[in-house]
Amino acid sequence: MTNIILCGGSGTRLWPISRSLMPKQFVKLFDDKSLFQLTVQRNQNICDKQMVVSNSEQYFLAVDQLQELDIDVKSEFLLEPVGRNTAPAIALACFALDAQEIVLVTPSDHLVKDLEAYKEVLLKAEILAKTDVLVTFGIKPEYPETGYGYIESDGLDVKAFHEKPELAVAKSYVDAGNFYWNSGMFCFKAGIFLDELQKHSPEIYSSSLKAFKNAKHDEMIRIAHDDMAAIAEDSIDYAVMEKSNVVKVVPADIAWSDLGSFDALSSELPHDENGNSVDNNLISVNANNNFVLSENRCIAITDVDDLIVVDTADALLITKRGHSQHVKSVVAEVKRRGLDLHHIHTTAHRPWGTYTILEESSAYKIKRIVVKPGKRLSLQKHHHRSEHWIVVSGTAIVQIGEVETLISPNESTYIPIGSKHRLTNPGKIDLVMIEAQVGEYLGEDDIVRFDDDFKR
């Protein structure tokens, strides 16, 4: 069985800890592990192969986090240049597999705590999938949730899919006893899914097949931008599951959460005797039932109840418990104002390492750059800025034009505007540098690449 892991989500409901370049599935929230890593771990003994579907930025995050795990599962990657929702993503992955291969489709950002029950549920689904049906997993509802879609069942047969309901309707679903939360997890033969997709959404099928045939197949599958953009955007539910007559549901009581809000996240993390979250950066006095998450700063609360406070280096969120679904509206306003806060943290992860913005203005920007051992940045130039580099630790090879220079700690160099240059870490430890940019425009898109190890 192959685990298709979908990594394309941006996790806007957990902003500001989740950004499009560091979505929630890669944020390490549980014992220094991310939801992506937990997904891989819980499926490694059930599936003998995994295919990770992501974009190019998230690919490097996934590779880094896989290397941190001690697993013995073959990993393949399929890279989407633009997201087109789950139906095309799953179709592209299935085209790469044998038609008889059974696949387990899982989001990368869900939490499952009852692993024994999870294994039992997957075994039931695998047996069903061998009979040429599409299996979805229905989560036994614990309360009338209005943020989930519902599956109405008659035993293992699916009677209908229902959109996110109003509260009164959600209560009636829970009382009825044959309604389940739609988990977004599926199990089926790759060929059966593609047959049903061709039958019910032929345009998505044909454009996905064209994109797959035109893709680059090297160490991974790379879909061309124009081919991906030509595929209609649709979810697997709308494109296939709600139209097919070969759909079954397996009830799953597996201590599941999609962690789709800070209210949901709060319920999964430790609390003190006053109901406040446990955080080394939190000081609480006469405060109750507050969820506080801080990256670095000390947060002090007094005489307040039922708040959600999330603090990062460049953004602070304050809202009330029970209202954290409104964070999506905040992200929409951030985008409307033209801010970059929805996209990237002050620390950005790159395939060669990280950079952290320490200070910036309209005329200069100061960064801390960390380059992994043996890695190098692209050969590049900038039209609008010059750069000063100071090595803090490690050793750097700096190429300016055709000249290479070895730079040691406490030494510096200068790259003029328009000069081709490249930075390499030839050593066995991290290279740490301070970069000072000076210029009229300091945007990250002022990069002209001539050569890049990571094919960006």
C-alpha positions in Angstrom: 0.0 0.0 0.0 1.3 3.5 -0.9 0.6 6.5 1.3 -0.1 9.6 -0.7 0.7 12.5 1.6 -0.9 15.8 0.6 1.3 18.7 1.7 -0.2 21.6 -0.3 -2.2 23.4 2.4 -1.2 26.9 3.7 -2.8 26.6 7.1 -4.2 30.1 7.3 -6.4 29.3 10.3 -3.3 29.0 12.4 -1.7 32.3 11.4 0.7 33.8 12.6 2.6 30.6 13.5 1.6 29.1 10.1 2.6 30.9 6.9 2.5 29.8 3.2 6.2 29.1 3.3 6.0 27.4 6.7 2.5 25.9 6.8 1.1 24.2 9.9 2.0 20.7 8.8 5.7 21.6 9.2 5.5 23.6 12.4 6.9 21.5 15.3 4.1 21.6 17.9 4.2 18.1 19.5 7.4 17.0 21.3 9.5 18.8 18.7 7.8 16.9 15.9 5.6 18.3 13.1 2.3 17.0 12.0 4.0 15.9 8.7 6.5 13.9 10.7 3.7 12.3 12.8 1.8 11.4 9.6 4.9 9.6 8.2 5.6 7.8 11.5 2.1 6.4 12.0 1.8 5.1 8.4 5.4 3.7 8.1 4.4 0.2 9.4 1.3 0.1 7.3 2.5 1.4 4.0 5.6 0.2 2.2 6.0 3.4 0.1 5.0 7.0 0.3 4.5 9.7 -2.3 4.6 13.3 -1.0 2.7 15.8 -3.1 3.8 19.3 -2.5 5.1 22.5 -4.1 8.8 23.2 -4.6 9.2 25.3 -1.4 7.6 22.7 0.8 9.6 19.9 -0.9 12.8 21.0 0.9 11.0 21.3 4.2 9.7 17.8 3.7 13.1 16.4 2.8 14.7 18.0 5.8 12.1 16.7 8.2 12.2 13.2 6.7 15.9 13.1 7.3 15.3 13.8 11.0 13.2 10.6 11.3 14.6 7.1 11.5 12.3 5.4 9.0 12.7 2.7 6.4 10.0 3.7 3.9 10.7 4.5 0.2 9.8 8.1 -0.4 8.9 9.7 -3.8 7.9 13.3 -4.5 5.5 14.9 -6.9 5.9 18.7 -7.2 3.0 21.0 -8.1 4.0 24.5 -9.3 0.6 25.8 -8.4 -2.1 24.2 -6.2 -5.3 23.0 -7.9 -6.9 21.3 -4.9 -7.1 17.6 -3.9 -8.6 16.0 -7.0 -5.8 16.8 -9.4 -3.2 16.2 -6.8 -4.4 12.7 -6.1 -4.9 12.0 -9.8 -1.3 13.0 -10.7 0.0 10.7 -7.9 -2.2 7.8 -9.0 -1.0 8.1 -12.6 2.5 7.4 -11.3 1.4 4.1 -9.7 0.2 0.7 -10.9 -3.5 0.6 -11.4 -3.9 -2.2 -8.9 -1.8 -0.4 -6.2 -3.9 0.4 -3.1 -3.3 3.9 -1.9 -4.0 5.6 1.4 -4.5 9.3 0.9 -3.9 11.4 4.0 -3.5 15.1 4.6 -0.2 16.0 6.2 -1.7 18.3 8.9 -4.0 16.1 10.9 -3.5 14.6 14.4 -4.3 11.0 15.3 -3.7 9.9 18.8 -5.3 6.4 19.1 -2.8 4.6 16.9 -4.0 1.1 17.6 -7.6 2.0 16.5 -6.1 3.7 13.5 -4.3 0.6 12.4 -7.5 -1.5 12.7 -9.5 1.1 10.7 -6.8 1.1 7.9 -6.9 -2.7 7.7 -10.7 -2.7 7.3 -10.3 0.0 4.6 -7.6 -1.9 2.7 -9.8 -5.1 2.6 -12.7 -3.0 1.3 -10.5 -1.2 -1.3 -9.6 -4.6 -2.8 -13.2 -5.0 -3.8 -12.9 -2.1 -6.2 -14.7 0.6 -4.1 -13.6 4.0 -3.0 -13.3 4.1 0.8 -13.6 7.3 2.9 -13.1 7.5 6.6 -15.9 8.9 8.8 -14.9 10.3 12.2 -17.3 9.6 15.0 -18.5 13.2 16.0 -17.8 14.1 19.6 -19.9 17.3 19.4 -21.9 19.3 16.8 -19.0 20.9 14.9 -20.0 23.5 12.2 -16.6 23.6 10.7 -16.6 20.1 9.2 -18.5 18.5 6.3 -20.5 15.4 7.2 -21.0 11.9 5.7 -24.4 10.3 6.1 -24.2 6.5 6.1 -26.3 3.4 6.0 -23.9 0.9 7.5 -20.8 1.0 5.2 -22.8 2.6 2.4 -22.6 6.3 1.9 -26.1 7.9 1.5 -24.9 11.5 1.1 -22.2 14.1 1.7 -23.3 17.3 3.5 -21.7 20.7 3.5 -20.6 22.4 6.8 -24.0 22.8 8.6 -25.5 25.4 10.8 -25.4 24.6 14.5 -29.0 23.3 14.8 -28.4 21.0 11.8 -25.1 19.8 13.2 -26.9 18.9 16.4 -29.4 16.8 14.5 -26.6 15.0 12.7 -25.0 14.1 16.0 -28.3 12.9 17.5 -29.1 10.8 14.5 -26.1 8.6 15.1 -25.4 7.7 11.4 -23.5 10.9 10.5 -19.7 11.3 10.6 -17.2 14.1 10.2 -15.6 14.0 6.8 -11.9 13.3 7.6 -10.4 13.9 4.2 -8.7 10.5 4.2 -9.3 7.9 1.5 -8.3 4.4 0.5 -8.7 2.8 -3.0 -7.0 1.2 -5.9 -5.2 3.9 -8.0 -6.9 2.7 -11.2 -10.4 2.6 -9.6 -10.0 6.2 -8.6 -8.8 7.3 -12.0 -11.7 5.4 -13.6 -14.2 7.2 -11.4 -12.5 10.6 -12.0 -12.7 10.0 -15.8 -16.4 9.1 -15.5 -17.5 12.0 -13.3 -14.9 14.8 -14.0 -13.5 14.0 -17.5 -11.9 17.4 -18.0 -9.9 17.1 -14.8 -8.9 13.6 -15.8 -7.7 14.5 -19.3 -5.8 17.7 -18.2 -4.2 15.9 -15.3 -3.1 13.0 -17.6 -1.6 15.5 -20.1 0.2 17.3 -17.2 1.6 13.9 -16.0 2.8 12.9 -19.4 4.5 16.2 -20.0 6.2 16.2 -16.5 9.9 15.9 -15.9 10.6 12.5 -14.3 14.1 12.5 -12.7 14.7 12.2 -9.0 11.1 13.4 -8.6 8.1 14.2 -10.7 7.9 17.9 -11.7 4.7 19.1 -13.3 5.1 22.0 -15.7 3.5 25.3 -14.6 1.3 25.8 -17.6 0.1 22.2 -17.6 -0.8 22.5 -13.9 -2.5 25.8 -14.3 -4.7 24.4 -17.1 -6.2 21.8 -14.7 -9.6 22.8 -13.2 -9.4 23.4 -9.4 -11.6 21.0 -7.5 -11.6 18.8 -4.4 -11.9 15.0 -4.5 -15.2 15.3 -2.7 -16.8 17.4 -5.4 -15.1 15.8 -8.4 -15.6 12.2 -7.5 -16.8 11.1 -4.1 -20.2 12.9 -4.1 -21.0 11.6 -7.7 -19.7 8.0 -7.5 -21.9 5.0 -6.7 -19.0 2.9 -5.5 -18.2 4.8 -2.3 -18.0 3.1 1.2 -17.4 4.7 4.6 -15.4 3.1 7.4 -16.3 4.6 10.8 -13.1 5.8 12.6 -13.0 6.5 16.3 -9.3 7.3 16.4 -8.9 10.5 18.5 -8.7 12.6 15.4 -8.4 16.3 14.9 -7.6 18.4 11.8 -6.3 21.2 14.1 -8.1 23.7 12.0 -8.2 26.4 14.6 -6.4 27.6 17.7 -9.4 26.4 19.7 -8.7 22.9 18.4 -4.9 23.2 18.9 -5.5 24.4 22.5 -7.5 21.3 23.4 -4.5 19.1 22.3 -1.8 20.8 24.3 -1.2 20.7 28.1 -2.9 23.1 30.5 -2.2 24.1 34.1 -4.7 23.9 37.1 -6.3 27.2 36.0 -6.9 26.0 32.4 -4.1 28.1 31.0 -1.8 26.7 28.4 1.6 25.5 29.7 4.3 27.8 28.2 7.7 28.7 29.7 7.2 32.2 28.4 3.8 32.7 30.1 3.2 34.5 33.4 -0.4 34.4 34.5 -2.0 36.0 37.5 -5.7 35.6 38.3 -6.3 34.4 34.8 -8.2 31.3 33.6 -8.7 29.3 30.4 -6.3 31.2 28.3 -4.3 29.8 25.4 -0.9 31.5 25.0 1.7 30.6 22.5 4.9 32.6 22.3 8.1 32.0 20.3 10.5 34.0 22.4 9.0 36.9 24.4 7.6 36.7 27.9 3.8 37.1 27.8 2.2 38.3 31.1 -1.6 38.1 31.5 -3.6 39.2 34.5 -7.3 39.3 35.3 -8.4 38.0 31.9 -10.2 34.8 30.9 -10.8 32.8 27.7 -8.3 34.6 25.5 -6.1 33.2 22.7 -2.7 35.0 22.4 -0.2 33.9 19.7 3.0 35.8 19.5 5.7 35.6 16.8 8.7 37.8 16.0 6.7 39.9 13.5 3.0 39.4 14.4 0.7 39.2 17.4 -2.7 37.6 17.4 -5.3 38.2 20.2 -8.7 36.8 20.0 -11.4 35.1 22.2 -11.8 31.4 22.7 -14.6 30.1 20.4 -13.8 32.7 17.7 -10.5 31.6 16.3 -12.1 30.6 13.0 -12.1 34.3 12.2 -8.3 34.2 11.8 -8.9 33.5 8.1 -10.5 36.9 7.8 -7.4 38.5 9.4 -5.2 36.8 6.9 -7.4 38.1 4.1 -6.9 41.6 5.4 -3.2 41.1 5.7 -3.2 40.2 2.0 -5.4 43.1 1.1 -2.9 45.5 2.7 -0.1 44.1 0.6 1.8 42.9 3.6 4.0 39.8 3.4 3.1 38.5 6.9 0.8 35.8 5.5 3.7 34.4 3.4 6.9 34.2 5.3 8.3 34.4 8.9 11.3 36.5 9.8 13.1 33.2 9.6 12.8 31.7 6.1 13.8 28.1 5.3 15.6 27.5 2.1 17.0 24.2 0.6 20.5 25.4 1.5 19.7 26.5 5.1 17.9 29.5 6.6 18.0 33.3 6.8 16.5 35.5 9.6 15.7 39.1 9.1 17.2 41.0 12.1 16.4 44.5 11.0 15.2 46.3 7.9 14.2 49.7 6.6 13.5 51.2 3.2 17.3 51.5 2.5 18.9 48.5 4.3 18.3 45.0 5.6 20.3 42.9 8.0 20.1 39.1 7.9 21.5 36.2 9.8 22.3 33.5 7.2 22.9 29.8 8.0 24.3 27.5 5.3 24.3 23.8 5.9 27.5 21.8 5.4 28.3 21.1 1.8 25.5 23.3 0.5 25.8 26.4 -1.7 23.5 29.2 -2.8 22.7 29.8 -6.5 25.1 31.8 -8.7 23.2 35.1 -8.9 23.2 38.8 -9.1 21.1 41.7 -7.9 20.1 44.8 -9.8 19.2 47.1 -6.9 21.4 46.2 -3.9 24.9 45.6 -2.8 25.8 43.2 0.0 28.3 43.0 2.9 29.0 39.6 4.3 30.6 38.9 7.7 31.5 35.3 8.7 30.5 34.6 12.3 31.4 30.9 12.4 32.3 28.2 10.0 34.1 28.8 6.7 32.8 30.3 3.5 33.9 30.1 -0.1 32.8 33.4 -1.8 32.7 33.7 -5.5 32.6 37.2 -7.0 32.8 37.1 -10.8 35.3 34.4 -11.6 37.3 34.8 -8.4 36.8 32.5 -5.4 38.0 33.5 -1.9 38.1 31.6 1.4 36.6 33.6 4.2 37.1 32.7 7.9 35.3 33.9 11.1 35.6 37.6 11.7 36.4 38.3 8.1 34.2 40.0 5.6 33.7 40.7 1.9 31.7 43.1 -0.3 29.5 42.3 -3.3 28.8 45.3 -5.6 25.5 45.8 -7.3 25.3 43.7 -10.5 28.2 41.4 -9.7 27.7 37.6 -10.2 28.3 35.9 -6.9 27.9 32.7 -5.0 28.2 31.5 -1.4 29.4 27.9 -0.5 29.9 26.1 2.8 32.7 23.7 2.2 33.0 22.6 5.9 31.4 20.0 8.1 29.6 22.5 10.4 27.0 25.2 9.8 28.3 28.4 8.2 26.8 31.4 10.1 27.0 34.9 8.5 25.7 38.4 8.9 24.5 40.0 5.7 23.9 43.7 5.3 22.0 44.7 2.2 22.1 48.3 1.0 20.0 49.6 -1.9 16.8 51.3 -3.2 14.9 48.0 -3.5 15.5 45.0 -1.1 12.8 42.6 -2.2 13.5 38.8 -2.3 12.5 38.8 -6.0 15.6 40.9 -7.0 17.5 37.8 -7.8 18.8 36.8 -11.3 19.9 33.1 -11.1 22.5 31.7 -13.5 23.0 28.3 -11.9 21.2 26.6 -9.1 21.8 23.2 -7.4 18.1 23.0 -6.5 16.6 23.8 -10.0 14.7 26.8 -8.9 
